[in-house]
Amino acid sequence: MLFIFFLLLIIASEWVFLISIWDYSNSYFDLFGFLHLSVMISSIGLFIWGFRNVRLRNNYRLGFSIFGLFIALSIPTLFFLIPGLLSLVTKIEFLRTIGFVFASLNFLAILHGIVRGRWNWKLRKIILDFNHLPASMDQKTFIQISDIHVGSFFNKTHKVKKAIELINKCEADYLVFTGDLVNNKASEFEGWEALFSQIKVKQGKYSILGNHDYGDYVHWEDSDEKTKNLHKLIATHKAIGWTPLLNEAVELQTGFWLLGVENWGSRRFKKNGKLQETLAQTTEGFKLLLSHDPSHFDAQVVHTDIDLTLSGHTHGMQFGIERFFLKWSPVSLVYPKWAGLYKVGTQYLYVNRGFGYLGFPGRVGIYPEITEITLRRKP
């Protein structure tokens, strides 16, 4: 329903934009309008054609380029819609000018997101205090990264190396990864092993799976091939020094449990996570849970004694605003807890904005994130 609403909104915005352009009765504006409409229709057609073609569906560079073109053309017209519509009704020229300014600024923001935004990693630091944190874990730091989607980087190791260096500068005690190492296939990670093996922490690296790690979104010749892909991906985690937690719990220090569940998501997403079985492996103490999808928190986690949950999945939709006390993204319409820190009772949830990107080859306003979490014991 939300998709249909968005599609209708895009059509209406394009119509208002073109009417306003052609209202100038200028041959250059007429040409611009026809070009804009032609490229828009072509990008939609190419996207549908590529999605229906199994081989092309695995060509991320082509698919992301087409989708990026569609976003760069369609989203600015949304910003033009209200002032443009008001201008058509009231015949006030100034409103149309305002609309074109809004659309132009948004177009430039999207270009910036594609060229620089997707590589602009932000280190976010949070400090959390707990009454019953074991003394041995006081002041311990965790680096959280999530949603790497390494198949989207197109072998640009020099870009990603900057993020790895930023992680290492933190000199953290632990690394935790909260799912979606690849877009679909384990083979995407080939050639990246050396770089991600360079991540350094003092005590241990742990990881879980996300919905994209299971290979559910591409065609496989048979189920055995799909199963082998998952096993290869899990082996990849181990090869780069990560300990995958697949519905498992490990006691990092006496009275401090780290739990990791497989993907559990609301609506159509895979529900492989077995929280109760994982909790059964623990005893009394502080509990930190790694769960890819933040919807798991409200659905199941709030009914447990888990103290802190770390998630990812949403990417902040790679589009939004987090400035001047404003925090909003379209993804908030689907995920109420979509980025940052949330608290329910005495339980915390932190949703990482993601390390990489998927689909749209950029990030506008919601930048890739590395999270440094410091745990402190209350006196």
N, C-alpha and C positions, 0 to 999 in steps of 0.2 A: 504493500500500500504506500509506504514511504517512497519507494522507487518510482511508482507511477506519479505521485505528487511532484517529485523532483523533475521528472521528465516533462510533465505538463508545464511546470514553472520555467524550464529551459526553453521550451517552444514559445511560450508567451513572451519571455524576455527577448528572444531572438526576433520575434515579430515586431515588438515595440522598438527595438534597436534599429532594425532595417527600415521601418517606416520613418523613424527620425532621421536616419542617414539620407534616405532618398528624398526627404522633404526639402533638402537644400537645393535641389534642381541643378546640380553641378555634376559634370561628366566624371570628374575625379571621384567624387563621393559615390556616384552611381557605380563606378567600377569597383570601388572599395567594398561596397555593400554586396555586390554580386560575388566578389572573391571570398568575402567572409562567409557568405551562405554556402558557396560551393565547397570550400574547405571543410566547413562544419559538417555538411552532409556526407562528404567523402570520408571524413574521420570516423563518423558513425558507421558507415557502410564497411569500411576496412576493419573496424573493431569487431563487428558482427561476423564478417567473413573469417577473420583470424580466429575468433572464438569457436566457430563451427569446424574449423580445420584442425584436426588433432596435432599434426606436425607443427603448424604455425603457433599453436598454443604454448609450445615449449620455447618459442623464440621470444625471450623476454625483451630483448632490445627493440624488436619491431613492435611488439605489443605495448610496451611502456611508452615508446615514441608516439604511437597513434593515440594512446590515452592521454598523454601529456599535451598533445596538440588539441584534443577535444577540450580538456580542462582550460587551457590557455585562451581558447576562444569563447567557451560557454560561460564560465564563471564571471568574467567581467561584465557580460550582458546582464547577469543577475543584479549586479551593483548599479546598473543603469536603469533597471526596470521601474522603480518607484519614481525617481525624478523625471525619467523619460515619459512615463505614463501621465504624470501630472502636467508635463509640458504640452503633451498632445491635447489634453482636456482644457487647460487654461490658456494655451497659446502664449505662455510666458517663456521667452527665449532663454532667460537666465537659468531656468530649471533644467533645460536641455544641456546647457553648458556644464552645469554642476554634474549632471549624469555622465557626460563624457569625461569629466575630470575623475570622477569616482572609478569609472571603467578603466581609464588609462592607468591610474595608480595601482589598481588591482592587477592589471596585466603585467606591469613592471614588477610587482611583488611576486607574481607567479614565476616570471623569468628568473628573478633572484633566487627563488626557492629551488628552481631546477639547476641553476649554475652553481650556487654557493650553499643554499640552505640545507641540502641533503648531506653536506659534508661538514656542517657547522655543529660539531658535537658540543653539548653543554654538560659541564660537571655540576650536578645538583647535590648539595650536602644537607643531610637531615640528621638531627640528634633526637633520640627517643629514650625516655627515662622509664624504668620499670622497678617496681618494689621488690619483686622476687627474682630479679636477674642474678644468676650465680656470680659470686665475686670474681671467679676466674674469667668471666666474660665481660667484666666492667671495662669500658673504653675500647672494646674490640670493634673493629671496622669491617664492614662488608661492602664490597663493590657489587652492585647489581647491574647486569646488562640483559637485554631482552630483544627478541625479534631482530636478529641479525640479518636474516634473509640474504645470505651471502651471494645467491645467484643473481641478485640485483646490482651487484657492484661491478660487473663486467671486467673483472681482473684489475681494477684500479687499486692495486695494493698500496701505492704511495699515498693515496688518500686515507685509507683505513689505518695505515701505520701510525698516523698522527693520533688517532683515537686510542690505539694500543699504548702509545707512549704516555698519553694522558692518564690512562688507567694505572700504569706502572709508577707514575709520579706520586700516586696516592699512598703507595706502600701499605696497602690494606692487609688485613689478616686473612680474609676469605674472599673468594669470588663466587657469586651465584648467578647462574644463567637461567632465565625463566621462559625458555622455549622459542621455537621457530628459528632454528639454525639455518634452514634452507627454505626455498620457496616450495619445492616439491620433491626433488630427488637428491639422494646422498652424493651423487657425482658432482653436484654443483660446488661442493667443498674442496674438490681436488685442486691442488695448487695453493690452497690457503692454510694448510696444516702448519707450515713453518712460522707464518706470521702469528697465528692465534696461539701457538705454543709458547710464544714470547711473553705472554701475560704472566706477570710475577706477583704472587702474594705470599704471605709468611707461612700460612698453615694449610689451606686446602681449597680446591675448586670443585663446585658441585653444579649439577645441571638437571633440567627436566625437558620433556617434550612439549611442543605446542601443536596446534591443529594442523599446521602446514607440514610438520615433520612426518606425518603418516602417509603422505603421497596420495591423499584422497581426491585431489583436484586435477589429476592427469590420468590419461589412459594407460593401462598396463595390459600386456598380452595375456597374463593369467595371474592368479592370486599368489602363486609362488614367487613370481618376479617382484610383486609388491612387498611381500614379506621379506625377501632378501634385501630389498632397498632399506627397509626399516632396520634390519639387523646391521647393515653396513653403516647406517647413520649412527646407531648406538655405539658401534665400534669406533667410529670417528671421534665421538665425544671422548672415549677412553684414550685414543691415540694422542690427543692434544692435552692430556693431563686432567680432564674433567671426570668426575665421578657421577654418572647418571643415576638419578633416584627415580625409579619406576614403581611408584606406590611403595616407597621404602622410607625408613627413618634411620637416622644415625645420630648417636650421642657424641657431639663435638667435644663437650667437656661434661663433667659430672653435673647432672641436673639441667643440661642444655641440649635440647633435641632439635635437629634439623630434619624436616619432613619434606618429601617431594612426591607429588602425585602426577600421574599422566593427565593429559588434557581432559578437562571437564568444563563444558560450556553450555550456556542456555540455548534455547531454540534449536537450530539445526546442527549445532556443533557436536563433535564426538564427545561421548561421556565415558572415557576410559578410566578416569580418576576414581580411586577407591579410598576415600578419605577415612572411613571407619576402620578398614583393614590396616591402613597405615598408622592410625592412632593407636591401634591395638599393639603395635610393636614398641610403644613408648611406655615410660613410667612417669611418676610425678616430676614436674619441673617446667622450665621455660620451653615454649614450643614456637618455632619459626617455620612457617609453611611456604613452600614454593608451589604456586599453582598458576598456570599460564593465563587463564581467563578470569578477569575480575568478577564476572557474574557468579562465579563459584562461591565468592565470599558471602554474599547475601543469601544464596540458596542453601548452603550447608555449613560454612565455616563459623558463622555467628552462633551456631548451636553447640559449639565445642569450647574447649579450654585453650584453644590456640591463641597466642598472644599477638603475633605479628604475621601477616601474610604479604608476600611479595608476588606481584603479577605483572603482566604486560598486555600483549594482544591488540590493544586498540590503536596503537601508533598515534593517538590523539588525532586520528584520521589524516595526519600530516598536513592539516589545514585548520587554522584557527587563530585566536589571539590570546596572548598572555602578557599584557602590558597595562600599566596604569591602573592596577587593581582590577582589571578585566580578565576573566578567564572563561573562554567559551570555544567550543568546537562543534560542528554538526554531529559528531559522534556522541555527544552528550544526550542527543535525542534517543539513542539506543542504549547507551551505557551511562547511567547516572554517575557511576564512579569510573571516570575515564582517564584521569591523569593526576598524579600527585598523591598526597597523604589524606586518608580518611579515617575517622574514628567512630566506632559504634560501641557504646559502653566502655569497656576497658580494652577492647580489641582494636588493633590498627591494621589498615590495608594501605599498601603503597603500590601505585600503578605506574610503572615505568613507561615512558613515551616511545621507547623503541630505539634500537641502535641503527637499524637500516630503514629501508622503505620497500613498498610493494605497490605495483600498479602505476600510480602517478609517480614519475621519476623526480620527485622533489619534495621539499618541506617548506610550507609557508606559515610562518608564525609559530609552529610547533616543531621545535628542532630536535635532532637525535640526542639521546640522553645516556649519560653514564651517571649512576647514582652511588654516592658514598653515604652509607648509613652507619652512624656511630651509636652503639648501645651503651647506656649508662645505668648503673645501679643507684637507685635513690638511697640517700643516707638514712 
